Amino acid sequence: MRPLDSISREAPVLIAGPTASGKSALAMDLAARDGRLIVNADALQVYANWRVLTARPTAAEEAALPHALYGHVARDQDWSVGHWLRAVAGLLDRPVVIVGGTGLYFMALTEGLAEIPPVPPEVRAEGDALRAADFPAMLAALDAATLARIDRQNPARVQRAWEVLRATGRGLAQWQADTPAPLLPRAGAEALVLRPEVGWLDDRIARRFAQMLAQGALKEARAELPHWDPARPSSRAIGAPELIAHLRGQVTLEEAATAATLASRQYAKRQRTWFRARMGNWRALDLP
């Protein structure tokens, strides 16, 4: 049986998976079959300045099938899981397939999101400075409950937890303990997580970055160069720092491509680890 044949035609469908795992193609197949709206659940595909480098659907694909929450955020605009959840709330009155690699989005959708007050700009600036100067000190400053559950290898998550504690006096874990009811409970959706074989995925990642270069990723990075600010969330697009370094004459294009491919594989490994830890009750699809 093909994966498509085993997926509900009526329930909202959630598709999580590591980068380059084929989740977007599956989502488009479902949208075509059922008349679904494809909703983005990837924190980097929201940015307008990166289409090729974040593997957003092409303009032709977006024209062929209805898509939402792709490429609608400016490079310097704030966008958080809270922004995403509020946007998704207005889209659930129709058949949807929600697809992406940002596990936190799916957890917020199916388990609820704590209503944490916005972090003041001065605390954000303090966090940026501390993260750059002494990341271990930032990690050590977290409360024990948050430290026990956070991904310590993810600097952005650590900084977010530090900022919440600094701004509110309450740890992120304590805020999360007061989480309201979820917008779409796991039991009310067809929740799928793709688990491709690692060697297959690594090969696919390497081929895809070569395809990105052929499709204009370097041109996209060149357009970004005058605006480049590595502190922005939009600058975390895999391959962006490497291509910017090449355009500045710091590395060859081959070296940039090798580094970007490695970064993408490392990111996929972190995603797989996160999905195993947090999505044990999601139905796994093994590809290939």
GUMI-336575 format. One record per residue: x, y, z of N, C-alpha, C, O, CB in turn. Coordinates in pm, whole numbers, plus 50000, padded with zeros to 5 digits. Glycine has a CB too. Layout:
# residues N
XYZXYZXYZXYZXYZ;...
//
This chain:
# residues 288
500844988050000500005000050000500885012550000501835013550078499055000050122;500555022049913501285034649913500955042550039499845041350091500945042949786;501905050650090501595058750209500335067050193499575068650289502755067950241;500105072350073498945080850049497645073450076496685079250126498975086049906;497605060750041496365052950053495975050450197494805047450225496505039949982;496915051450290496635048350430496305060750513496085059750634497805041250491;496265072350448496075085050521494635089750508494045089050400497045095850468;494085094450619492685098750624492355109150518493175117750486492365104250762;491135108050464490625118050371489835128950443489545139350384489765111450266;489485126650570488605135950641489325144050749489105156150760487475128350704;490175137750827490805144550941491875154350895492455152450789491415134351038;492135164850974493315173050946494565164250949494695155551035493435184751049;495465166450857496685158350849497885166850888498055178050838496875152350706;498715161650977499965167951018501105159350968501115147250991500035169951174;502065165350899503235158050848504495164750899504845175650854503225157350693;505175158250992506475162951040507565154050981507325142450949506535162851196;508745159650967509845151650916511105159950904511045172250900509495145750781;512255153250899513515160650884513635167050747512915163550654514695151450908;514545176350737514775183250612515085173250500515785163350522515925193150626;514545175850382514795167950261514175154050265514565145350186516265166650238;513215151650354512665138150369511505135150275511025123850272512205136250509;511035145050198509955142850104508585146450156507575142650097509955128850063;508545153750269507245156950330506425166650247505195165650243507455162650468;507075176150180506335185750099505655178949981504525182349946507265196750049;506335169349919505735162049806504515154149853503505153849784506765152649741;504605147949969503475140550024502315149950053501155146650026503895133050153;502625161650109501575171550138500865175950010499645177350009502165183750211;501625178149904501005182449779500135171349720499085174149661502075186649678;500575158749734499745147649688498415147349764497365145149704500495134249706;498465149449894497245149449976496355161249941495135159949935497605149750125;496965172849919496185184649883495455182449752494295186149738497075197049875;496145176449655495525173849526494425163449537493395164449471496585169249425;494645153449622493655142749637492385147449707491275143849667494245131249713;492555155649812491445158849902490955173249895489995176749962491835155750041;491615181649815491245195749813491665202949941490935211449990489765197249793;492815199649993493295205350119494135218050095494745219749990494135195050197;494125226650194495055237950200496355233050262496335226650367494455249950281;497485236150198498795232350251499285243650341499475254950295499825229450135;499495240550469499895250650567501325247850611501655236750652498925250650689;502165257950603503565256650639503775255750790503205263550866504355268250584;504595246050832505005244950972506525244150979507075235751051504355232451040;507185252850905508645253750905509025268150938508575277450871509255249250768;509845269951041510145283251092510975291650996511035303851011510865282151223;511625285450898512445293150804511755295450671512065305050601513755286150781;510815286850634510115288850508509115300350514508505303650412509395276150469;508945306350629508065318050638508715330550579508015340250547507685320650785;510045330650564510735343050528510735345650377511015336750296512165342550578;510395358050342510245361850202511575361650127511585359350006509625375550193;512675363950196513965365250128514615351950093515635351750023514905373150213;514055340850140514625327750108513535318550051512675313850125515265321250234;513575316149924512725305849866513545293449833513255282549882512005311149740;514565295249750515365283949707516085277549825516055265349842516385288249600;516725285649907517595280350012516825273250123517405264850192518415291450070;515565276350142514765269450243513855258750182513035252750251513925279450320;514005256450051513215246249980511715248849991510915239650001513525232450034;511355261849988509935265349981509345260049851510075258149754509735280549992;508035257649848507405254149721507735264549614507865276449644505875252749738;507845260149492508125269449383506885278049355505785275049402508545261749255;507085288649280505955297149243504905289149167503715291349185506435309149160;505355279949082504415271649005503625262449097502425260649078505165263348899;504295256749197503595247949292502585255649375501485250749402504595240949384;502955267749415502025275949493500825280249408499725281949461502745288349548;501035281849280499925285549191499005273649164497805275349142500475291049060;499575261649165498795249749132497905245049245496825239749222499715238649091;498365247049370497635242349487497625253349592498575261249599498265229349545;496575254149674496525264849776497555262649886497635251849943495125265649837;498345273049915499365272750020499135284450116498585294650078500805273349958;499565282750240499445293550338500665293850428501245283450461498165291950422;501055305950468502145308650562503515305350505504415301150578501935300850689;503665307350375504965305950310505425319550261504695326450190504905295750193;506655323450298507285335250241506565348350267506635357450185507415333350098;505875349350379505075361350406505675370350513505085380550548503695357250449;506865366650564507495374250673508775380850621509605374250559507815364950795;508935393850646510135401050603511355396350681511235391350793509945416150620;512525397950621513775392950680514015398050822514615391050903514935396850593;513565410350852513845416350982512615416551073512615423351176514355430450963;511585409151036510345409051113510375397851217510885386951190509125407451020;509825400551336509705390251438508675379851395507635383251339509315396351574;508975367251420508045356351393508365345051490509485340051493508135351451243;507395341251569507595331351674506555320351663505665320951579507535337951813;506685310351748505685299851752504315305451787503295300351741506085288851852;504275315951869503015322351902502385328951781501175327751760503215332552011;503195336051700502695341851576502115330951486501035332451429503815349551502;502855320051474502435309151387501105303151434500205300851354503515298351381;500995300651564499785294351617498565303251597497485298351564499965291151765;498735316151617497615325351594497215325551447496025326551416497975339451642;498175324651358497865324551214497145311651175496195311951097499155326051132;497605300451230496985287551198495555286851248494705280551186497815276051258;495265293351361493925292951420492865297451320491725292651325493855301651545;493205306451231492245311351133492135302851008491405306350915492605325151094;492865291651004492895283250884492265269550904492185261650810494315281450837;491825266651025491365253151057489885250951029489325240651068491645250251201;489255260550962487845258950927487685252450790486585252250735487145272350928;488765246950736488745240550605489665228350610490455227150704489185250450492;489595219250513490505207750512491955212450496492255220250406490125197850398;492835207650582494235212050578495185200250585494845189650638494525221850692;496355202250531497515193850561498605203450606499035212250531497965185050434;499045201750729500055210450790501375203150786501495192150840499655214550937;502385209150723503625201950694504835210450727504865222450699503665197650548;505845204150787507075211450816508005203650905507725192350945506765224550880;509135210050934510155203551015510375209851150511285205851223511425203450942;509545219851187509705226551316508805219851419507615222751429509385241751304;509405210651494508635202751589507905211051693506815207351737509525193151658;508495222351732507865230751834506515236051785505595237651866508785242351871;506385238851657505105243351603504035232551623502925235451667505245246851454;504385220251590503425209351603503065206851749501905203951780503985196751541;504025207951839503725205951980502805216952032501885214252109505025205552063;503045229251989502175240352030500755238051978499785240952048502725253751978;500635233051857499325230651797498575219551868497375220851894499485227251649;499255208551900498575196751952498615195452104497865187552162499185184451891;499475203352170499585202452315499315215752384499205216152507500955197452353;499205226652308498985239752365500265247752377501365242252373498325238552500;500105260852393501255269852401501095279052521500045285352536501425277952271;502105279752604502085288652720502025303252674502695307052579503325286252810;501235311252743501065325352709502155333652778501895339952881499645330452749;503345333452722504495340352781504515354852733504375357252613505825333052744;504685364452823504745378552781505905380952685506915374052691504875387652904;505765390752595506865393952503508125397952578508065404052685506435405252407;509265394352523510555397952582510915412152538510915414852418511675387852540;511225421252631511615434952593512865435152505513735426452519511855443352719;512975444752416514135445552326515465446052400516455440452353514015457552238;515495452952517516765453852589517215440252644518415437552652516645463952703;516255431852682516605418352728517075409952610518015402052623515405411552798;516415411552495516845404452375518285408252339519085399552304515905407552258;518605421152347519965425652317520965420052417522075416152381520035440952315;520575419652543521445413952646521675399052619522785393952636520835415952787;520615392252576520745378152543521645375752424522465366552425519385372252516;521515384152321522395382952203523865384252245524725376652200522045393752097;524135394052331525505396552373526055385052457527195380752437525585409652453;525255379952549525715369052635525925356252557526885348952579524735366652747;525025353552466525165341352383526465341752303527155331652291523965339852288;526785353352248528015354652168529265354052254530285348652212527995367652091;529185359552376530385360652460530615348352548531755344252569530285372952547;529535342552600529705331752698528455322852700527655323452793529975337552839;528315314652597527145305852590527035296352709525935294352760527185297852461;528145290352757528025281652875527435288752997526705282753074529385276052911;527755301653013527185309153125525685311053107524925310553204527885322853138;525255313152983523815314352955523105301352990522045301553052523565317952806;523685290352952523105277252981523055274853131522045269953183523915266252913;524125278153201524205275953345523225284553423522855281153536525605278453394;522805295753366521905304853437520455300253436519635305753510521995318553376;520135290153355518745285453347518325278453476519155272653546518575276053228;517045279053506516515271853622516585256853597516625252453482515065276253652;516595249053703516825234653693515755227553610516065218653531516865228553831;514485231553627513415224753554513535226953404513345217553326512055229653603;513855239153363514035242053221515285235153168515265229553058514125257153196;516345235453244517615229353202517445214353179518085208653092518705231853308;516585208153257516395193653247515705189453118515835177953076515605188753363;514965198753054514175194752937514585201652808514105197852701512745197452964;515445211652815515775219352694516825212152610517625204352663516265233352732;516815214752480517855209852390519085218752408519135229952356517355209852240;520075213852479521245221952511522135224652390523015233352395522065215252619;521915217152281522705219152161522075229352066522585231951957522885205952089;520965235152109520255244952024520385258752089519615262152178518745241052006;521355266852044521585279852107520365289052105520155296652199522715286752039;519575288451998518395297251989517385293652098516785302552159517745296151851;517185280752123516245276452226516765280352365516005284652451516015261152218;518065278652385518665282252514518515297152539518155301452648520145278152520;518805305152436518675319652452517235323552481516995332252564519185326952327;516295317352414514885320252439514535317352585513875325352650513975311952343;514985306052637514695302552776515355312452872514765316252973515175288252806;516575316552840517275326152925516525339452926516365345653031518735328152875;516085343952809515375356652799514065356352877513715366152943515095360052653;513335345252869512075344152943512325345053092511615352153163511355330852909;513335337953140513665338353283514105352353325513705357353430514775328253315;514915358653242515435372053273514305382353273514285391353357516525376153171;513375381053181512325391153165511165389353262510555399153305511805390753024;510855376853297509645374153377509925369253518509045369653604508795364153307;511165364653542511465358953673510945344753690511085338953797510905367653781;510335339153586509835325453589510525317453479510725322453368508295325053572;510875305253511511515296753412510545292453302509335292153323512105284653478;511095289253186510275285053073509455272553107508305271353065511145282352950;510035263453182509315251353221508095254653307507055248153294510235241753297;508215264653392507085268653477505975274753392504795272053413507545278653586;506355283053297505355288653205504655277453128503435277653111506005298553107;505435267753082504855256953004503915248253087502995242153032505965248352945;504145247753217503265239953304501865246053311500905239153346503855238853444;501745258853279500445265753281499815266653142499005275453115500625279753340;500195257453054499755257852916498245255752902497695246652964500485247452835;497555264052821496115262052797495845250252704496775244052653495495274752738;494575247252682494185235952597494685237952454494765249352407492655234152598;495025227152385495565228452248494495232352147493305229652165496205215452206;494955238752042494085242851932493575230751854492415230351814494825252451839;494435220951832494085208851760494695196951833495855193551807494575209351611;493965190651924494535179351998495025168251905494455165951799493495173652095;496065161751948496645150751868495595140551826495645135651714497755143751947;494665137351913493645127251882492685131751773491995123551713492865123852006;492635144651746491715149851645492335151151507491715156951417491205163051688;493535146051489494225147551362494915134551323495165125851407495255158951368;495215133351195496085122651145497505127951155497935135851071495705118250997;498235123551257499565129151285500645119451238500735108251289499725132151436;501445123651144502445115151080503835121151097503995133351090502135113150931;504815112751120506205117251124507025108251031506995096051044506775116951270;507745114350939508555106850843509865102750908510535110850972508805115250716;510225090250889511475085050946512285078150837512345065850834511175075151063;512895085650748513665079650639514965073350689515475076950795513985090050534;515465063950612516755057650643517855068250633517855076450541517045045650544;518775068150727519745078950742520635080450618520855091550571520615076650864;521135069450567522005070250450521285075950329521845084050254522545056550416;520055071850310519225077250200519035092250217519145099750120517865070250195;518745096450339518515110650364519785118850344519745129650285517975112750505;520915113750392522175121050375522505123150227522945133950187523325113450444;522285112750146522535113950002521575124149940521975132149855522375100249932;520355123849983519345133049930519685147549966519505156649885517945129349983;520185149750087520575163150130521695168550041521665180150000521015163150277;522685160050012523795164449927523305168049787523695178249732524875153449919;522445159649731521925162449597521065175049598521105182949504521095150449544;520295176849704519395188349706520165201449713519755211149651518435187349824;521265201949789521995214649793522605217849657522655229449617523085214149901;523085207549587523585209849451522465215249361522705223949278524165196849392;521265209949378520125214749302519785229249338519435237149252518905205749325;519895232549466519625246249510520575256049442520165266849398519765247249664;521835252349433522805261049365522415262749218522505273749164524235255249377;521995251749155521605252549015520345260948996520155266948890521395238548959;519505261249098518225268349088518315283049132517315290249125517195261349171;519495287349177519645301549207519895305149352519685316549392518465308549163;520345295449434520585298549575521665309149593521575317449683520985285849651;522695308949508523755318749521523245332749484523625342649547524955314949432;522405333549384521795346349347520935351649462520925363649490520925344749219;520225342549528519405346249643520265351849756519915361749819518585334149692;521405345249781522325349949885522955363349848523165371749934523415339449910;523245365249720523825377949675522835389449698523255400449735524205377149525;521555387049677520545397249703520435400249852520055411349891519175392649648;520765390549935520685392250080521915399350135521845405450242520525378750148;523035398550065524315403450117524265417650172524795419950281525345402750008;523655427450104523635441150160522845442350289523035451950365523055450550059;521965432850316521095433350435521545423550543520875422450647519655430450395;522635416550522522985405050606523225408950751524005417950781524225398150552;522525402150839522705403750983522605389851044521505384351053521645413651046;523725383951085523705370151132522865367951258522555356551291525095365551158;522495378651328521705377251450520225375151423519485370951512521895389351537;519795378151302518365376751271517955362051260518735353851212518035384051140;516755358651305516265344951286516255340651139516515329051109514875343651342;515975349851048515945346250906517325342050856517425334950755515425357950823;518385346250924519745342950881520145328850921521255324450888520715352850939;519265321750991519555307951030519235297850921519385285850940518785304351155;518785302650806518535293550694519805285550666520885291250650518085301450567;519665272350659520835263750637521465267250502520775267450400520435248650643;522745269950504523475273650383523655288550366524535292850291522775268350264;522845296650435522965311150419524305316450469524985323450394521835318150493;524735313250592526045318450637527185313850548528135321350523526315313950781;527085301450498528165296050415528245303250280529335306350232527955281050393;527095305950219527105312850091527495327550107528155333250020525745311750023;527095333650216527515347450244529035347950260529695357050210526805352950371;529595338050331531065337550348531755336150213532805342150191531465325750440;531175328350123531765327049989531705340449915532675344449852531035316149908;530565347149921530415359949850531355370549906531705380049836528975364749859;531745369050030532705378350090534155374250065535075380750115532455379350239;534335363649989535685359349953536395351450059537615350050053536495370949919;535675346450158536285339450270536475324550243537385318350299535445341250394;535645318750158535755304550122535385303049976534745311749917534825295650212;535805291849917535405288849779533955284149778533395280649883536345278149715;533355283849662531995279049651531925264249687530965259849751531445281349509;532915256549649532945242349684533005240649836532315232149892534155235449618;533835248649902533935247850048532615251950114532195245950213535075256750099;531965262050059530675266450112529635255450097528855252950189530205279350041;529615249049981528635238349957528885226450049527935220550100528695233849811;530135223150071530465211950161530025215150303529445206750371531975208950158;530305227350348529935231350485528415231950500527885227850603530555245050520;527725236950398526265237850406525625223950407524655221750479525725245950288;526165214750329525645201050328525845194550464524945187650513526345192750218;527005196650524527265191150658526305197150760525765190050844528715193750700;526105210350752525185216950846523765211650831523055209950929525205232250824;523365208850707522025203650683521885189450739520845186050795521715203650534;522925181350724522875167850779522825168250932522105160350994524095159650732;523585177250991523565178551137522205183251186521715178751289524655188251183;521595192351111520255197151146519235185751137518385184251225519845208651054;519335177751032518425166351017518585156451132517615150551178518675159250882;519815154651178520045145651292519365151051417518745143551492521565143751317;519485164251441518815170251557517295168951545516605166451644519215185151572;516795170651424515355169051404514915154751436513915152751505514965172651260;515645144951386515285130951411515275127951559514385121151610516255121551338;516275133051629516355130851774515155137151843514555131051932517665136651831;514805149151805513685156251865512375148851839511565147051929513595170651812;512175144451715510945137451680510815124351758509735120851803510895134651529;511935117151773511875104651851511485107351995510725099752055513235097451846;512015118252051511755121152193510355126452216509765123652320512775131252243;509815134252122508565141452147507365136352068506235140052098508775155752116;507605127951967506495123651882506335108551881506055102551777506695128651740;506505102651997506375088152007504975083151978504795071551940506795083752143;503965091751996502585087451970502085091851832500885090851803501665093052077;502985096651747502645099751608502915087451523503815079551554503465112051556;502135085651415502345073951329503575076251241503665086151169501085071251241;504505067051249505745068351173505565062651033504975052051014506895061251246;506105069950935506195065250798507665063850765508415073550769505475074850698;508075051650731509485049050700509705050650551509115043550471509905034850745;510555060150515510885062650375512385061850356513125066950441510345076450330;512865055750251512075046950162511935033250226511305024450168512715045650021;
//
